[in-house]
């Protein structure tokens, strides 16, 4: 039987790769070490599949098609936006489990958009490379299942629906007939303003608020946040906390442990790292 065994909430900040030397040495080392810690803890959970929940950045889905939520069920590669230190390549998927999540969703009122071939962007590519790929390099077989929520550009998926999608992923995994150990990663955030006059601003107060909700798995508080509040206090990039909410929904009742947090204006983002421990 399938089983979710843990989760993480992490950033996917491409500026870490584009301008790696920009912050003070101690700051950047803490942030890279946070990813290393998450990778080590992921390996300890011994997953066979990792679901990474990310947000489109208007690179994969343009004005012609903006899915509310999408799952990759076939060939996966990427990231499309390769950059120094983040190379494009084939990403092993867990196709049978991904297809099961989609079909189980369709049977229970979740109209998944499905990509039978998908080139991901950095929202999936960064946590895959920094957390999942080290397991493969150590000889473990683990598939990455990409999930995209409408959390990058409007129309945004409703926060409550993002949480429901997480719960549906959990229910589908629990109903899967094959043995699978699954970890869910929410990828994105926290506060950042992208392509606006406020780019480079980081709101630590907002970030700490979201981290507090993650630590106590307060899905009700997350669902109560209005888009206007998030945009004003967390920026357009802060809308990516939907990805965190989805992962938290998949691990409802879990205890969150903040591994690291730093407001890094040089990387234009408030970087938060949380592990979700099942009780």
Order of alpha helices (4+ residues) and beta strands (2+ residues): beta-alpha-alpha-beta-beta-beta-alpha-beta-alpha-alpha-beta-alpha-beta-alpha-alpha-alpha-alpha-beta-beta
